[in-house]
Amino acid sequence: MVEISRTLMVEPKVMLIDEPTAGLSKMLAEEVYEMLTMLTTQENLSILIVDQEIRQALKIADYVYVLELGRNKFEGPSSEFTDLKQAFWVGA
C-alpha cells in the first residue's frame, strides 16, 4: 500500500502493479482491491494488474488476459469471462 501511495504522488495516468496482494491477509487484500477500484473510478486511473488472485482481479477488471505457461491463452472484456471463472474455480 505504501508503494501505491508513493506512486500516486506523481499523479500517473497508468499504473502497472505486480501481485499487489502477495503475502497479505485476506482482510488487507480486500482493502487493496477496494483502493484499486476507487482509483480506477474516482481518479480515472488505468491500472494493469498482474495477479494470481483471479477472483479479486475479475471483479474490477475491464479487460482480461489469461496467461498459461507464458502464453496468452484467453483475452477479452471481463464480461465475457463467466465460463472462464467457473473453470478456474472448480475445486477451489
N, CA, C and O atoms as a CHARMM CRD file, in Angstrom:
* protein
*
  368
    1    1 MET  N      0.82200  -1.18500   0.00000 PROA 1      0.00000
    2    1 MET  CA     0.00000   0.00000   0.00000 PROA 1      0.00000
    3    1 MET  C      0.87200   1.25800   0.00000 PROA 1      0.00000
    4    1 MET  O      0.51600   2.27400  -0.59600 PROA 1      0.00000
    5    2 VAL  N      2.01200   1.17300   0.67400 PROA 2      0.00000
    6    2 VAL  CA     2.91300   2.32000   0.71600 PROA 2      0.00000
    7    2 VAL  C      3.44800   2.61300  -0.68000 PROA 2      0.00000
    8    2 VAL  O      3.54000   3.77300  -1.08300 PROA 2      0.00000
    9    3 GLU  N      3.80100   1.56400  -1.41700 PROA 3      0.00000
   10    3 GLU  CA     4.30800   1.76100  -2.78200 PROA 3      0.00000
   11    3 GLU  C      3.24900   2.38900  -3.68400 PROA 3      0.00000
   12    3 GLU  O      3.55900   3.26500  -4.49100 PROA 3      0.00000
   13    4 ILE  N      2.01900   1.95100  -3.55100 PROA 4      0.00000
   14    4 ILE  CA     0.93800   2.52000  -4.35400 PROA 4      0.00000
   15    4 ILE  C      0.76900   3.99900  -4.00100 PROA 4      0.00000
   16    4 ILE  O      0.63900   4.84100  -4.88900 PROA 4      0.00000
   17    5 SER  N      0.76900   4.30700  -2.72200 PROA 5      0.00000
   18    5 SER  CA     0.63000   5.70100  -2.28300 PROA 5      0.00000
   19    5 SER  C      1.77700   6.55700  -2.79500 PROA 5      0.00000
   20    5 SER  O      1.57300   7.68300  -3.24800 PROA 5      0.00000
   21    6 ARG  N      2.97200   6.01400  -2.71900 PROA 6      0.00000
   22    6 ARG  CA     4.14300   6.76000  -3.19100 PROA 6      0.00000
   23    6 ARG  C      4.04900   7.03000  -4.69500 PROA 6      0.00000
   24    6 ARG  O      4.39300   8.11700  -5.15800 PROA 6      0.00000
   25    7 THR  N      3.58800   6.04500  -5.44700 PROA 7      0.00000
   26    7 THR  CA     3.43500   6.19500  -6.89000 PROA 7      0.00000
   27    7 THR  C      2.39500   7.26500  -7.22500 PROA 7      0.00000
   28    7 THR  O      2.56000   8.01500  -8.18800 PROA 7      0.00000
   29    8 LEU  N      1.33800   7.33300  -6.44100 PROA 8      0.00000
   30    8 LEU  CA     0.26900   8.30100  -6.70400 PROA 8      0.00000
   31    8 LEU  C      0.72200   9.75100  -6.52500 PROA 8      0.00000
   32    8 LEU  O      0.07500  10.66800  -7.02900 PROA 8      0.00000
   33    9 MET  N      1.81200   9.95900  -5.82200 PROA 9      0.00000
   34    9 MET  CA     2.30300  11.32100  -5.59100 PROA 9      0.00000
   35    9 MET  C      2.69400  12.02100  -6.89100 PROA 9      0.00000
   36    9 MET  O      2.66300  13.25000  -6.95600 PROA 9      0.00000
   37   10 VAL  N      3.05600  11.27200  -7.91500 PROA 10     0.00000
   38   10 VAL  CA     3.45500  11.88700  -9.18800 PROA 10     0.00000
   39   10 VAL  C      2.28700  11.96700 -10.17300 PROA 10     0.00000
   40   10 VAL  O      2.47200  12.30500 -11.34200 PROA 10     0.00000
   41   11 GLU  N      1.08700  11.65500  -9.69000 PROA 11     0.00000
   42   11 GLU  CA    -0.15400  11.73800 -10.47300 PROA 11     0.00000
   43   11 GLU  C     -0.07000  11.01900 -11.82000 PROA 11     0.00000
   44   11 GLU  O     -0.21100  11.64400 -12.87100 PROA 11     0.00000
   45   12 PRO  N      0.16100   9.70700 -11.78600 PROA 12     0.00000
   46   12 PRO  CA     0.26700   8.96000 -13.04400 PROA 12     0.00000
   47   12 PRO  C     -1.09300   8.79300 -13.71100 PROA 12     0.00000
   48   12 PRO  O     -2.13300   8.91400 -13.06300 PROA 12     0.00000
   49   13 LYS  N     -1.07600   8.51800 -14.99100 PROA 13     0.00000
   50   13 LYS  CA    -2.30100   8.19900 -15.72600 PROA 13     0.00000
   51   13 LYS  C     -2.48300   6.68500 -15.79600 PROA 13     0.00000
   52   13 LYS  O     -3.60100   6.19100 -15.94300 PROA 13     0.00000
   53   14 VAL  N     -1.36900   5.95300 -15.68900 PROA 14     0.00000
   54   14 VAL  CA    -1.38000   4.48800 -15.76100 PROA 14     0.00000
   55   14 VAL  C     -0.45800   3.95100 -14.67300 PROA 14     0.00000
   56   14 VAL  O      0.62000   4.49200 -14.42800 PROA 14     0.00000
   57   15 MET  N     -0.90500   2.87400 -14.02300 PROA 15     0.00000
   58   15 MET  CA    -0.05900   2.18100 -13.04400 PROA 15     0.00000
   59   15 MET  C      0.05700   0.72300 -13.46100 PROA 15     0.00000
   60   15 MET  O     -0.91600   0.11400 -13.90500 PROA 15     0.00000
   61   16 LEU  N      1.24400   0.17500 -13.31700 PROA 16     0.00000
   62   16 LEU  CA     1.48900  -1.24400 -13.53000 PROA 16     0.00000
   63   16 LEU  C      1.75000  -1.85200 -12.16100 PROA 16     0.00000
   64   16 LEU  O      2.65900  -1.42200 -11.45200 PROA 16     0.00000
   65   17 ILE  N      0.95400  -2.85000 -11.78800 PROA 17     0.00000
   66   17 ILE  CA     1.05600  -3.43100 -10.45100 PROA 17     0.00000
   67   17 ILE  C      1.20000  -4.93800 -10.57000 PROA 17     0.00000
   68   17 ILE  O      0.38400  -5.59800 -11.21400 PROA 17     0.00000
   69   18 ASP  N      2.24000  -5.48200  -9.95000 PROA 18     0.00000
   70   18 ASP  CA     2.50600  -6.91200  -9.98000 PROA 18     0.00000
   71   18 ASP  C      2.21300  -7.50900  -8.61000 PROA 18     0.00000
   72   18 ASP  O      2.83200  -7.13400  -7.61400 PROA 18     0.00000
   73   19 GLU  N      1.26400  -8.44300  -8.56600 PROA 19     0.00000
   74   19 GLU  CA     0.90200  -9.15700  -7.34200 PROA 19     0.00000
   75   19 GLU  C      0.68800  -8.20500  -6.15200 PROA 19     0.00000
   76   19 GLU  O      1.41800  -8.28700  -5.16500 PROA 19     0.00000
   77   20 PRO  N     -0.29500  -7.31500  -6.23300 PROA 20     0.00000
   78   20 PRO  CA    -0.47000  -6.32300  -5.17400 PROA 20     0.00000
   79   20 PRO  C     -0.86500  -6.90100  -3.81800 PROA 20     0.00000
   80   20 PRO  O     -0.73700  -6.22500  -2.79700 PROA 20     0.00000
   81   21 THR  N     -1.33700  -8.12900  -3.80000 PROA 21     0.00000
   82   21 THR  CA    -1.79100  -8.69600  -2.52200 PROA 21     0.00000
   83   21 THR  C     -0.94200  -9.87900  -2.06300 PROA 21     0.00000
   84   21 THR  O     -1.32800 -10.59300  -1.13800 PROA 21     0.00000
   85   22 ALA  N      0.19700 -10.09000  -2.69300 PROA 22     0.00000
   86   22 ALA  CA     1.05500 -11.21700  -2.32000 PROA 22     0.00000
   87   22 ALA  C      1.47900 -11.10600  -0.85500 PROA 22     0.00000
   88   22 ALA  O      2.02200 -10.08500  -0.43200 PROA 22     0.00000
   89   23 GLY  N      1.23100 -12.14400  -0.10500 PROA 23     0.00000
   90   23 GLY  CA     1.63800 -12.19800   1.28700 PROA 23     0.00000
   91   23 GLY  C      0.74600 -11.44800   2.25900 PROA 23     0.00000
   92   23 GLY  O      1.05500 -11.38200   3.44900 PROA 23     0.00000
   93   24 LEU  N     -0.34400 -10.88700   1.78400 PROA 24     0.00000
   94   24 LEU  CA    -1.24000 -10.13900   2.67100 PROA 24     0.00000
   95   24 LEU  C     -2.36900 -11.02800   3.18600 PROA 24     0.00000
   96   24 LEU  O     -2.74400 -12.01100   2.54700 PROA 24     0.00000
   97   25 SER  N     -2.89300 -10.67200   4.32800 PROA 25     0.00000
   98   25 SER  CA    -4.06000 -11.37500   4.85100 PROA 25     0.00000
   99   25 SER  C     -5.25100 -11.09900   3.93600 PROA 25     0.00000
  100   25 SER  O     -5.22500 -10.16300   3.13600 PROA 25     0.00000
  101   26 LYS  N     -6.27800 -11.90700   4.05800 PROA 26     0.00000
  102   26 LYS  CA    -7.46800 -11.73000   3.22600 PROA 26     0.00000
  103   26 LYS  C     -8.08200 -10.34400   3.44100 PROA 26     0.00000
  104   26 LYS  O     -8.52000  -9.70300   2.48600 PROA 26     0.00000
  105   27 MET  N     -8.11200  -9.88700   4.68700 PROA 27     0.00000
  106   27 MET  CA    -8.69300  -8.58700   5.00100 PROA 27     0.00000
  107   27 MET  C     -7.89900  -7.45300   4.32600 PROA 27     0.00000
  108   27 MET  O     -8.49000  -6.55300   3.73100 PROA 27     0.00000
  109   28 LEU  N     -6.57400  -7.50000   4.41900 PROA 28     0.00000
  110   28 LEU  CA    -5.76200  -6.46800   3.79000 PROA 28     0.00000
  111   28 LEU  C     -5.84000  -6.54100   2.26900 PROA 28     0.00000
  112   28 LEU  O     -5.83900  -5.51300   1.59100 PROA 28     0.00000
  113   29 ALA  N     -5.90700  -7.75600   1.73800 PROA 29     0.00000
  114   29 ALA  CA    -6.02800  -7.92000   0.28400 PROA 29     0.00000
  115   29 ALA  C     -7.31900  -7.28000  -0.21900 PROA 29     0.00000
  116   29 ALA  O     -7.32500  -6.63700  -1.26900 PROA 29     0.00000
  117   30 GLU  N     -8.40500  -7.45200   0.52000 PROA 30     0.00000
  118   30 GLU  CA    -9.67100  -6.82700   0.13600 PROA 30     0.00000
  119   30 GLU  C     -9.55900  -5.30600   0.16600 PROA 30     0.00000
  120   30 GLU  O    -10.11500  -4.62900  -0.69900 PROA 30     0.00000
  121   31 GLU  N     -8.84800  -4.76200   1.15100 PROA 31     0.00000
  122   31 GLU  CA    -8.65200  -3.31400   1.22900 PROA 31     0.00000
  123   31 GLU  C     -7.84900  -2.80800   0.03600 PROA 31     0.00000
  124   31 GLU  O     -8.14900  -1.74800  -0.51300 PROA 31     0.00000
  125   32 VAL  N     -6.83300  -3.56100  -0.36400 PROA 32     0.00000
  126   32 VAL  CA    -6.02500  -3.15600  -1.51900 PROA 32     0.00000
  127   32 VAL  C     -6.89700  -3.10700  -2.75900 PROA 32     0.00000
  128   32 VAL  O     -6.83000  -2.14800  -3.52700 PROA 32     0.00000
  129   33 TYR  N     -7.71700  -4.13400  -2.96100 PROA 33     0.00000
  130   33 TYR  CA    -8.57600  -4.14500  -4.15000 PROA 33     0.00000
  131   33 TYR  C     -9.65800  -3.07200  -4.08700 PROA 33     0.00000
  132   33 TYR  O    -10.05000  -2.53800  -5.12500 PROA 33     0.00000
  133   34 GLU  N    -10.14600  -2.74700  -2.90300 PROA 34     0.00000
  134   34 GLU  CA   -11.09700  -1.63500  -2.77000 PROA 34     0.00000
  135   34 GLU  C    -10.42900  -0.32400  -3.17900 PROA 34     0.00000
  136   34 GLU  O    -11.03000   0.50400  -3.86300 PROA 34     0.00000
  137   35 MET  N     -9.17200  -0.14500  -2.74800 PROA 35     0.00000
  138   35 MET  CA    -8.43600   1.06600  -3.09800 PROA 35     0.00000
  139   35 MET  C     -8.18800   1.12300  -4.60900 PROA 35     0.00000
  140   35 MET  O     -8.32500   2.18700  -5.21300 PROA 35     0.00000
  141   36 LEU  N     -7.83100   0.01000  -5.21700 PROA 36     0.00000
  142   36 LEU  CA    -7.59800  -0.01000  -6.65700 PROA 36     0.00000
  143   36 LEU  C     -8.88400   0.30500  -7.42000 PROA 36     0.00000
  144   36 LEU  O     -8.86000   1.01900  -8.42200 PROA 36     0.00000
  145   37 THR  N     -9.99400  -0.22700  -6.94300 PROA 37     0.00000
  146   37 THR  CA   -11.28600   0.06600  -7.57100 PROA 37     0.00000
  147   37 THR  C    -11.60000   1.55000  -7.48100 PROA 37     0.00000
  148   37 THR  O    -12.05100   2.15200  -8.45500 PROA 37     0.00000
  149   38 MET  N    -11.36800   2.13600  -6.33300 PROA 38     0.00000
  150   38 MET  CA   -11.60500   3.56300  -6.14300 PROA 38     0.00000
  151   38 MET  C    -10.72200   4.38500  -7.06900 PROA 38     0.00000
  152   38 MET  O    -11.17900   5.38200  -7.62800 PROA 38     0.00000
  153   39 LEU  N     -9.47700   3.99100  -7.24100 PROA 39     0.00000
  154   39 LEU  CA    -8.56900   4.73500  -8.11000 PROA 39     0.00000
  155   39 LEU  C     -9.01900   4.70600  -9.56300 PROA 39     0.00000
  156   39 LEU  O     -8.88600   5.70000 -10.27700 PROA 39     0.00000
  157   40 THR  N     -9.54700   3.57900  -9.99800 PROA 40     0.00000
  158   40 THR  CA    -9.98900   3.49000 -11.39200 PROA 40     0.00000
  159   40 THR  C    -11.26600   4.28000 -11.63500 PROA 40     0.00000
  160   40 THR  O    -11.45700   4.82900 -12.72000 PROA 40     0.00000
  161   41 THR  N    -12.13900   4.34200 -10.64300 PROA 41     0.00000
  162   41 THR  CA   -13.41500   5.02600 -10.84500 PROA 41     0.00000
  163   41 THR  C    -13.34700   6.51700 -10.51300 PROA 41     0.00000
  164   41 THR  O    -13.81300   7.34200 -11.29900 PROA 41     0.00000
  165   42 GLN  N    -12.78200   6.86900  -9.37500 PROA 42     0.00000
  166   42 GLN  CA   -12.78200   8.26700  -8.93500 PROA 42     0.00000
  167   42 GLN  C    -11.62200   9.07800  -9.49100 PROA 42     0.00000
  168   42 GLN  O    -11.77200  10.27300  -9.74400 PROA 42     0.00000
  169   43 GLU  N    -10.48300   8.45800  -9.68200 PROA 43     0.00000
  170   43 GLU  CA    -9.29800   9.17800 -10.13600 PROA 43     0.00000
  171   43 GLU  C     -9.04400   8.99200 -11.62400 PROA 43     0.00000
  172   43 GLU  O     -8.10000   9.56000 -12.17300 PROA 43     0.00000
  173   44 ASN  N     -9.89700   8.18600 -12.28700 PROA 44     0.00000
  174   44 ASN  CA    -9.75500   7.92900 -13.72000 PROA 44     0.00000
  175   44 ASN  C     -8.36100   7.40500 -14.06700 PROA 44     0.00000
  176   44 ASN  O     -7.75900   7.81800 -15.05800 PROA 44     0.00000
  177   45 LEU  N     -7.86700   6.50400 -13.25100 PROA 45     0.00000
  178   45 LEU  CA    -6.54100   5.93000 -13.40800 PROA 45     0.00000
  179   45 LEU  C     -6.65600   4.56000 -14.05600 PROA 45     0.00000
  180   45 LEU  O     -7.46300   3.73300 -13.63000 PROA 45     0.00000
  181   46 SER  N     -5.85900   4.32000 -15.07700 PROA 46     0.00000
  182   46 SER  CA    -5.81900   2.99100 -15.69800 PROA 46     0.00000
  183   46 SER  C     -4.78900   2.15600 -14.95600 PROA 46     0.00000
  184   46 SER  O     -3.69300   2.62800 -14.65700 PROA 46     0.00000
  185   47 ILE  N     -5.14900   0.91000 -14.66100 PROA 47     0.00000
  186   47 ILE  CA    -4.25100   0.04400 -13.90300 PROA 47     0.00000
  187   47 ILE  C     -4.12500  -1.28700 -14.62400 PROA 47     0.00000
  188   47 ILE  O     -5.12400  -1.92200 -14.96100 PROA 47     0.00000
  189   48 LEU  N     -2.88700  -1.70200 -14.85600 PROA 48     0.00000
  190   48 LEU  CA    -2.61000  -3.02700 -15.37300 PROA 48     0.00000
  191   48 LEU  C     -2.14900  -3.85800 -14.18200 PROA 48     0.00000
  192   48 LEU  O     -1.12300  -3.56300 -13.56800 PROA 48     0.00000
  193   49 ILE  N     -2.91300  -4.90100 -13.85900 PROA 49     0.00000
  194   49 ILE  CA    -2.62200  -5.72500 -12.69100 PROA 49     0.00000
  195   49 ILE  C     -2.21500  -7.12300 -13.14800 PROA 49     0.00000
  196   49 ILE  O     -2.90000  -7.74700 -13.95900 PROA 49     0.00000
  197   50 VAL  N     -1.10900  -7.59900 -12.62500 PROA 50     0.00000
  198   50 VAL  CA    -0.70900  -8.99000 -12.79400 PROA 50     0.00000
  199   50 VAL  C     -0.95700  -9.63600 -11.44200 PROA 50     0.00000
  200   50 VAL  O     -0.33700  -9.26000 -10.44700 PROA 50     0.00000
  201   51 ASP  N     -1.85600 -10.59900 -11.40300 PROA 51     0.00000
  202   51 ASP  CA    -2.19900 -11.17900 -10.10700 PROA 51     0.00000
  203   51 ASP  C     -2.70200 -12.59700 -10.26800 PROA 51     0.00000
  204   51 ASP  O     -3.34500 -12.92500 -11.26600 PROA 51     0.00000
  205   52 GLN  N     -2.41400 -13.43100  -9.30100 PROA 52     0.00000
  206   52 GLN  CA    -2.93200 -14.79100  -9.28000 PROA 52     0.00000
  207   52 GLN  C     -4.26200 -14.86800  -8.54700 PROA 52     0.00000
  208   52 GLN  O     -4.92300 -15.90700  -8.56600 PROA 52     0.00000
  209   53 GLU  N     -4.65400 -13.79000  -7.91100 PROA 53     0.00000
  210   53 GLU  CA    -5.94400 -13.72500  -7.22600 PROA 53     0.00000
  211   53 GLU  C     -7.02700 -13.43000  -8.26700 PROA 53     0.00000
  212   53 GLU  O     -7.52300 -12.30900  -8.37000 PROA 53     0.00000
  213   54 ILE  N     -7.37200 -14.44700  -9.02000 PROA 54     0.00000
  214   54 ILE  CA    -8.26800 -14.28600 -10.16200 PROA 54     0.00000
  215   54 ILE  C     -9.62400 -13.75000  -9.74500 PROA 54     0.00000
  216   54 ILE  O    -10.18700 -12.89400 -10.42700 PROA 54     0.00000
  217   55 ARG  N    -10.14900 -14.23400  -8.65100 PROA 55     0.00000
  218   55 ARG  CA   -11.48200 -13.79700  -8.20500 PROA 55     0.00000
  219   55 ARG  C    -11.52000 -12.29900  -7.97400 PROA 55     0.00000
  220   55 ARG  O    -12.44000 -11.61800  -8.42700 PROA 55     0.00000
  221   56 GLN  N    -10.53000 -11.78800  -7.27500 PROA 56     0.00000
  222   56 GLN  CA   -10.49900 -10.34500  -6.98700 PROA 56     0.00000
  223   56 GLN  C    -10.26800  -9.54400  -8.26200 PROA 56     0.00000
  224   56 GLN  O    -10.94300  -8.54300  -8.50400 PROA 56     0.00000
  225   57 ALA  N     -9.32700  -9.98000  -9.06500 PROA 57     0.00000
  226   57 ALA  CA    -8.99200  -9.23500 -10.27900 PROA 57     0.00000
  227   57 ALA  C    -10.17900  -9.15900 -11.23800 PROA 57     0.00000
  228   57 ALA  O    -10.41400  -8.11600 -11.84800 PROA 57     0.00000
  229   58 LEU  N    -10.92200 -10.24600 -11.37500 PROA 58     0.00000
  230   58 LEU  CA   -12.06600 -10.23900 -12.28900 PROA 58     0.00000
  231   58 LEU  C    -13.18100  -9.31300 -11.82800 PROA 58     0.00000
  232   58 LEU  O    -13.97300  -8.83900 -12.64200 PROA 58     0.00000
  233   59 LYS  N    -13.24700  -9.05200 -10.52400 PROA 59     0.00000
  234   59 LYS  CA   -14.27900  -8.15000 -10.00600 PROA 59     0.00000
  235   59 LYS  C    -14.07100  -6.71300 -10.46900 PROA 59     0.00000
  236   59 LYS  O    -15.03600  -5.96900 -10.64000 PROA 59     0.00000
  237   60 ILE  N    -12.81800  -6.32200 -10.67200 PROA 60     0.00000
  238   60 ILE  CA   -12.56000  -4.91700 -11.00800 PROA 60     0.00000
  239   60 ILE  C    -12.05400  -4.71900 -12.43300 PROA 60     0.00000
  240   60 ILE  O    -11.92200  -3.58400 -12.89100 PROA 60     0.00000
  241   61 ALA  N    -11.77400  -5.79500 -13.12500 PROA 61     0.00000
  242   61 ALA  CA   -11.16700  -5.68400 -14.45800 PROA 61     0.00000
  243   61 ALA  C    -12.17500  -5.26400 -15.52000 PROA 61     0.00000
  244   61 ALA  O    -13.34300  -5.65300 -15.47900 PROA 61     0.00000
  245   62 ASP  N    -11.70900  -4.47500 -16.45700 PROA 62     0.00000
  246   62 ASP  CA   -12.47800  -4.16200 -17.65900 PROA 62     0.00000
  247   62 ASP  C    -12.10800  -5.13700 -18.77300 PROA 62     0.00000
  248   62 ASP  O    -12.95600  -5.55300 -19.56200 PROA 62     0.00000
  249   63 TYR  N    -10.83300  -5.49000 -18.82100 PROA 63     0.00000
  250   63 TYR  CA   -10.31800  -6.35500 -19.87500 PROA 63     0.00000
  251   63 TYR  C     -9.35800  -7.34500 -19.23300 PROA 63     0.00000
  252   63 TYR  O     -8.63400  -6.99500 -18.30100 PROA 63     0.00000
  253   64 VAL  N     -9.34900  -8.58500 -19.72800 PROA 64     0.00000
  254   64 VAL  CA    -8.59600  -9.65500 -19.08300 PROA 64     0.00000
  255   64 VAL  C     -7.70800 -10.37400 -20.09800 PROA 64     0.00000
  256   64 VAL  O     -8.11700 -10.65600 -21.22400 PROA 64     0.00000
  257   65 TYR  N     -6.50100 -10.65500 -19.67000 PROA 65     0.00000
  258   65 TYR  CA    -5.60200 -11.55200 -20.38900 PROA 65     0.00000
  259   65 TYR  C     -5.28800 -12.69800 -19.45100 PROA 65     0.00000
  260   65 TYR  O     -4.94500 -12.46700 -18.29100 PROA 65     0.00000
  261   66 VAL  N     -5.39700 -13.91700 -19.92000 PROA 66     0.00000
  262   66 VAL  CA    -5.06500 -15.08600 -19.11200 PROA 66     0.00000
  263   66 VAL  C     -3.85400 -15.74600 -19.74900 PROA 66     0.00000
  264   66 VAL  O     -3.88700 -16.15000 -20.91200 PROA 66     0.00000
  265   67 LEU  N     -2.78700 -15.84700 -18.97100 PROA 67     0.00000
  266   67 LEU  CA    -1.56500 -16.47200 -19.45900 PROA 67     0.00000
  267   67 LEU  C     -1.44600 -17.88000 -18.90200 PROA 67     0.00000
  268   67 LEU  O     -1.76400 -18.13300 -17.74000 PROA 67     0.00000
  269   68 GLU  N     -0.99200 -18.77200 -19.73100 PROA 68     0.00000
  270   68 GLU  CA    -0.69900 -20.13300 -19.29300 PROA 68     0.00000
  271   68 GLU  C      0.64800 -20.52300 -19.87200 PROA 68     0.00000
  272   68 GLU  O      0.84400 -20.52100 -21.08800 PROA 68     0.00000
  273   69 LEU  N      1.56600 -20.85600 -18.99100 PROA 69     0.00000
  274   69 LEU  CA     2.92500 -21.20300 -19.40300 PROA 69     0.00000
  275   69 LEU  C      3.55200 -20.11500 -20.27400 PROA 69     0.00000
  276   69 LEU  O      4.24800 -20.40100 -21.24800 PROA 69     0.00000
  277   70 GLY  N      3.28800 -18.86000 -19.90100 PROA 70     0.00000
  278   70 GLY  CA     3.88800 -17.73000 -20.58200 PROA 70     0.00000
  279   70 GLY  C      3.24500 -17.33500 -21.89600 PROA 70     0.00000
  280   70 GLY  O      3.75000 -16.45600 -22.59400 PROA 70     0.00000
  281   71 ARG  N      2.14500 -17.96700 -22.24000 PROA 71     0.00000
  282   71 ARG  CA     1.45900 -17.63800 -23.49600 PROA 71     0.00000
  283   71 ARG  C      0.04600 -17.15700 -23.21200 PROA 71     0.00000
  284   71 ARG  O     -0.58600 -17.57300 -22.24000 PROA 71     0.00000
  285   72 ASN  N     -0.43900 -16.27200 -24.07800 PROA 72     0.00000
  286   72 ASN  CA    -1.78600 -15.74500 -23.93800 PROA 72     0.00000
  287   72 ASN  C     -2.78400 -16.83600 -24.31100 PROA 72     0.00000
  288   72 ASN  O     -2.87800 -17.24000 -25.47000 PROA 72     0.00000
  289   73 LYS  N     -3.53200 -17.30600 -23.30500 PROA 73     0.00000
  290   73 LYS  CA    -4.49700 -18.37600 -23.54300 PROA 73     0.00000
  291   73 LYS  C     -5.87600 -17.81500 -23.89300 PROA 73     0.00000
  292   73 LYS  O     -6.53400 -18.31500 -24.80500 PROA 73     0.00000
  293   74 PHE  N     -6.31700 -16.77400 -23.17200 PROA 74     0.00000
  294   74 PHE  CA    -7.61100 -16.12900 -23.40300 PROA 74     0.00000
  295   74 PHE  C     -7.42800 -14.62400 -23.25300 PROA 74     0.00000
  296   74 PHE  O     -6.52000 -14.15800 -22.56400 PROA 74     0.00000
  297   75 GLU  N     -8.29500 -13.88400 -23.90200 PROA 75     0.00000
  298   75 GLU  CA    -8.35700 -12.44400 -23.65700 PROA 75     0.00000
  299   75 GLU  C     -9.71200 -11.93000 -24.09200 PROA 75     0.00000
  300   75 GLU  O    -10.36600 -12.50500 -24.96100 PROA 75     0.00000
  301   76 GLY  N    -10.12300 -10.82600 -23.46700 PROA 76     0.00000
  302   76 GLY  CA   -11.37700 -10.20200 -23.82700 PROA 76     0.00000
  303   76 GLY  C    -11.93000  -9.39000 -22.67800 PROA 76     0.00000
  304   76 GLY  O    -11.35200  -9.36600 -21.59100 PROA 76     0.00000
  305   77 PRO  N    -13.05200  -8.72100 -22.91300 PROA 77     0.00000
  306   77 PRO  CA   -13.69900  -7.96400 -21.83500 PROA 77     0.00000
  307   77 PRO  C    -14.05900  -8.90000 -20.68200 PROA 77     0.00000
  308   77 PRO  O    -14.42000 -10.05600 -20.90000 PROA 77     0.00000
  309   78 SER  N    -13.95900  -8.39700 -19.47100 PROA 78     0.00000
  310   78 SER  CA   -14.22200  -9.25700 -18.30300 PROA 78     0.00000
  311   78 SER  C    -15.63600  -9.81500 -18.31300 PROA 78     0.00000
  312   78 SER  O    -15.87800 -10.87700 -17.73900 PROA 78     0.00000
  313   79 SER  N    -16.58100  -9.12200 -18.95300 PROA 79     0.00000
  314   79 SER  CA   -17.95800  -9.61400 -19.01700 PROA 79     0.00000
  315   79 SER  C    -18.07000 -10.91600 -19.80400 PROA 79     0.00000
  316   79 SER  O    -19.06100 -11.63200 -19.65900 PROA 79     0.00000
  317   80 GLU  N    -17.09100 -11.23400 -20.62400 PROA 80     0.00000
  318   80 GLU  CA   -17.11100 -12.46200 -21.41400 PROA 80     0.00000
  319   80 GLU  C    -16.48600 -13.64900 -20.68600 PROA 80     0.00000
  320   80 GLU  O    -16.40200 -14.74000 -21.25000 PROA 80     0.00000
  321   81 PHE  N    -16.05500 -13.45600 -19.46500 PROA 81     0.00000
  322   81 PHE  CA   -15.31500 -14.49500 -18.76400 PROA 81     0.00000
  323   81 PHE  C    -16.14200 -15.25100 -17.73600 PROA 81     0.00000
  324   81 PHE  O    -15.57800 -15.78800 -16.78300 PROA 81     0.00000
  325   82 THR  N    -17.44400 -15.31200 -17.89400 PROA 82     0.00000
  326   82 THR  CA   -18.29300 -16.04400 -16.95900 PROA 82     0.00000
  327   82 THR  C    -17.92000 -17.51600 -16.92400 PROA 82     0.00000
  328   82 THR  O    -17.72800 -18.07400 -15.84400 PROA 82     0.00000
  329   83 ASP  N    -17.81200 -18.15300 -18.07600 PROA 83     0.00000
  330   83 ASP  CA   -17.44900 -19.56800 -18.11800 PROA 83     0.00000
  331   83 ASP  C    -16.03000 -19.79200 -17.64300 PROA 83     0.00000
  332   83 ASP  O    -15.73800 -20.80200 -17.00400 PROA 83     0.00000
  333   84 LEU  N    -15.15200 -18.86300 -17.94800 PROA 84     0.00000
  334   84 LEU  CA   -13.76700 -18.97600 -17.51900 PROA 84     0.00000
  335   84 LEU  C    -13.67700 -18.93300 -16.00600 PROA 84     0.00000
  336   84 LEU  O    -12.89200 -19.67000 -15.41000 PROA 84     0.00000
  337   85 LYS  N    -14.48100 -18.06900 -15.37200 PROA 85     0.00000
  338   85 LYS  CA   -14.49800 -18.00200 -13.92200 PROA 85     0.00000
  339   85 LYS  C    -14.82800 -19.37100 -13.34300 PROA 85     0.00000
  340   85 LYS  O    -14.16000 -19.83900 -12.42100 PROA 85     0.00000
  341   86 GLN  N    -15.85600 -20.00800 -13.88400 PROA 86     0.00000
  342   86 GLN  CA   -16.25100 -21.31200 -13.36800 PROA 86     0.00000
  343   86 GLN  C    -15.14100 -22.33300 -13.58100 PROA 86     0.00000
  344   86 GLN  O    -14.90500 -23.17300 -12.71300 PROA 86     0.00000
  345   87 ALA  N    -14.45700 -22.27300 -14.71900 PROA 87     0.00000
  346   87 ALA  CA   -13.37100 -23.21100 -14.99900 PROA 87     0.00000
  347   87 ALA  C    -12.22900 -23.06500 -14.00300 PROA 87     0.00000
  348   87 ALA  O    -11.63900 -24.05800 -13.57700 PROA 87     0.00000
  349   88 PHE  N    -11.91700 -21.82100 -13.63000 PROA 88     0.00000
  350   88 PHE  CA   -10.83300 -21.59800 -12.67700 PROA 88     0.00000
  351   88 PHE  C    -11.21700 -22.00900 -11.27100 PROA 88     0.00000
  352   88 PHE  O    -10.35300 -22.40600 -10.49000 PROA 88     0.00000
  353   89 TRP  N    -12.48800 -21.92200 -10.93300 PROA 89     0.00000
  354   89 TRP  CA   -12.90600 -22.14900  -9.56000 PROA 89     0.00000
  355   89 TRP  C    -13.32300 -23.56800  -9.27000 PROA 89     0.00000
  356   89 TRP  O    -13.68200 -23.87700  -8.13400 PROA 89     0.00000
  357   90 VAL  N    -13.29000 -24.43000 -10.24200 PROA 90     0.00000
  358   90 VAL  CA   -13.64900 -25.82200  -9.98600 PROA 90     0.00000
  359   90 VAL  C    -12.64900 -26.39100  -8.98900 PROA 90     0.00000
  360   90 VAL  O    -11.44000 -26.35000  -9.21600 PROA 90     0.00000
  361   91 GLY  N    -13.15400 -26.91100  -7.90500 PROA 91     0.00000
  362   91 GLY  CA   -12.30200 -27.49000  -6.86700 PROA 91     0.00000
  363   91 GLY  C    -11.64000 -26.47600  -5.97800 PROA 91     0.00000
  364   91 GLY  O    -10.87800 -26.85600  -5.09000 PROA 91     0.00000
  365   92 ALA  N    -11.90000 -25.18700  -6.17800 PROA 92     0.00000
  366   92 ALA  CA   -11.25800 -24.16700  -5.34000 PROA 92     0.00000
  367   92 ALA  C    -11.99400 -24.00500  -4.03500 PROA 92     0.00000
  368   92 ALA  O    -11.60000 -23.19100  -3.20000 PROA 92     0.00000
